[in-house]
Amino acid sequence: MVIPAYNEEARLLPTLDRTVEYLAAAGFASSEILVVDDGSKDRTAELVREAAPRLQGPGLAVRVISNPGNRGKGYSVRNGMRHSTADWVLFSDADLSAPIEELDKLWEAVQRDGFDVAIGSRALDRSLIGEHQPLFREVSGRIFNLAVRIVTRLPFADTQCGFKLFSRKAADLVAGKQLVERFGFDVEQLYLARHFGFKIQEVPVRWNDVEGTKVSTLSGINAFVDVARVRWNSLSGKYR
């Protein structure tokens, strides 16, 4: 499991406690949790290192991976994928806006139905959303998804939910070709996975908006630019 983290000292330890409890109860005997610190200015990395001896157990490792400065969420996820050694790689937001228990649904998609990638979706069943985003962000998200569909031809209703599960092979190929380092990286990862022929299933999950988002208005605008960049990278042969 990969958790990108930037200045998350207030939220991260409850997330780790809940995740460790879930992994034990769900029977994931051999697991790893990689917290990727994206140049935090608070004690994010130190708190994880201090808590690791308490959290770890037989078959469960908890580690911190440090980026070379503040590089962005996309860089963090890619860095975590590259350092992961597990057969399956989940990446989840540090605030658990998609509860870790929803992994049951993604796991069923890849184990029972044979998909290589399973992605959480807020759009397939909006009744599963508990706390909604502010109206402006919800509308912006729908416009963004429309742009993604038009520009990249990806068929998914929600590319931006921070809850995705990759097979080892898919994670290696996607991380090896990923170029986008900030908030448009989700689109590129899914574009790459589809480009390489991996089977992707979109799965409706429970989700709640959590205060303290790191997505600024400028980041949202840059994500639109990243969508065009993904298409250009593909046309110019960078994904071969």
N, C-alpha and C positions, 0 to 999 in steps of 0.2 A: 504494500500500500504506500502510495506517495502522497504526501501532504505538503503543498507549497505554502510557505508561511512568510509573511512580512509584518513585523510588529504585532505579533499575535500572543504576547505574553498573558493577556487577560483571558483569552478564550481557549488556548491550546491544551492545557492540562486536563480540563474536563472532557475535551474531545478525545484525548488519548486514553483516559480512564474508561470512558464509554466504549471506545473501540476495542480495547484489550478485553473488556468484559464480554463484548459481543463475539469476538473471535474465539474465545474459549467456549462459550455456550453453543456457538454454531458448529463447532467441531473442526475448525481450521487449525489442525495440530501444528503445522509448520508454516509460520508466517513471519513477515518482516514489516516494520513500519519505518519508513524513511521520511523524516521531516526535513524539507529542503528550505534552509534559511536564506532568504533573498536579501542579504545585506541589512537585516533588521537593526534599528537603532536602540531597541529595548533589549530585554533579557530573554528573548525567545529561545535562542540556541542554548543558553546556559540553563534555563529551566528544564528543557528536554533532557540535557545531559545529566542533570541532577536527578531527574525522575526515572531515567532509564533503568537503573538497578532495581528499583521497586516494580517497574512495569514488566520487565523481561521475565521470562520463565522458560521451561523446557520447550524448545521449538519456536520460541518467539523472540525476535531481536528488535530492538528499538535504537535507531541511529539518527544522527544529525549529519546532513550533507550541506556544506556551506558554498554558496555561489561566490564568485569573485566580484563582490559588490552587488548593487541592486540592478538586476538584469531583466526582471519581468516575470510574470507568471508562466508564460510559455517556456522560457528558458528553464525555470524551476522544474516544471513537469518533465521536460526533456532530460534534464540533469538527473532527476530522480529515476526515470525509466532506465537510463544508462547504468546507474549504480545498482538497480534492483537485480536480484538473482532469482526471483520467484518465477514459477511457471505461468502465473497470471498476475497482472499488474493493474491494480485499481488506483485511480487518482481521485481524491476527494478534497473539497474545500475544508479549510481549518475550522470553520464555524459549523460544520455538519448541517448545512442548510438542507441537504438531502440526508436524512438520518442513515447512519451506518447500517441499520437493520434492513434497509432497502437493497443491500447487496444480495440478499436472498433472491430477489427478482432477476438481477443481472446474472447471478450464478446459474439460475435455472435456464436462462436463455443460452448460455454457452455450454452447459453440461448436458441438458436434455435435448436442446434443439440444434446443437452443433455450430453455433456462431463463433466467429473469431473475436469479435468485438461486440460489447453490449453497452449502450449509452442510456443514461437516465434522461427522461424527458418530462418537462413541465407542461408541454403543450398537448400531448395526446389525451390527457384526462385532467382538465383544470380543476375538477372537484377534489383532487388530491392536494391542491395547494391550500395550506393552512393560513399563513400570513402572506398576503400579496405584496408585491413591490409597489412603490408609488406609481400612480397612473402614468406619469411621464415616462418612467423607465419601462413599464409594461408595453406601452405603445411603441417606444423606441425599439424594444426587443422584437416586436412583431415586424416592424419595418426592416430591421436588420436581417431577420430570417428570410423575408421576401427577397432582399438583395442577395443573400447567399444562394437562394434557389435559382435566381435569374443568372447570376454571374458564374457560379460553379456547377450548377445543375445537381447539387446534392439534394436528395429527396427527403431529408429529415425535417421534422416539424420544430425541433429545438436542438441546435448545435451547441448552445452555450451553457447548458447545465453542467456544473462541475462535478460530475459523478460518472466516470467511464471506466470500463474494464476491458483490458487488452490481453490477448494471448502473448506469450513470450515472443513468438516469431513476429507478430504484428507490432508489438512494442519496439522491438529491435529495428525493424525496417522503417517504421514511422519516425522514431527518434533519430535514426541515422540520416534521414532526408529533411527533417523539419528545419525551416529557416526563420519562421516568424517567432519572435521572442516575447511578445506582449499579448494583449487580450484577444487578438484575432487568431491565436494559435489553435483553438478548438476546431475551427473551420479547416485549417491546413491539415491537422492530424486526421480528420475524417476524410478529407479529400485524398490524402496519401493512402490511407487504409483501403479506400475504394479503388484507387488507382492501381494498387498492387493486388487487387482481386480478393481481398478479405471479405468475409460475410459479416455484415453489421446489422444488429437488431436494435431498434429504438424501443425502449421500455418505459411505460409511465411509472413515475415514482412520486412518493410523498415529498413535499418541499415546503420550506418556510423561508420567507425573507428575514434575514437577521441584520440588526443594526450594526453599523461599522464597516460597510462595504468599502473596498479599496478602488472601486471603479469610478473614476471621475468622468466628468463630461468630455474632457479632452481624450481620455482613454477610449470612451465610446466612439468618438469620431475617428480615432486612429484605427479602431477595429474595422470600420467600413473601408478604410484605405487598405488594411491587411487583406480583405476579401479580394480586392482588385489585384493585390500583389500575388496572392495564391494563383489566380488565373494566369497572370503574366508569367510567373515562374513555370507553370505547366506548359504554356505555349512556347516559352524560350528553352525548354528542354532540361530544366534544372532538376526535374523529378525522375529523369530516366534512370 
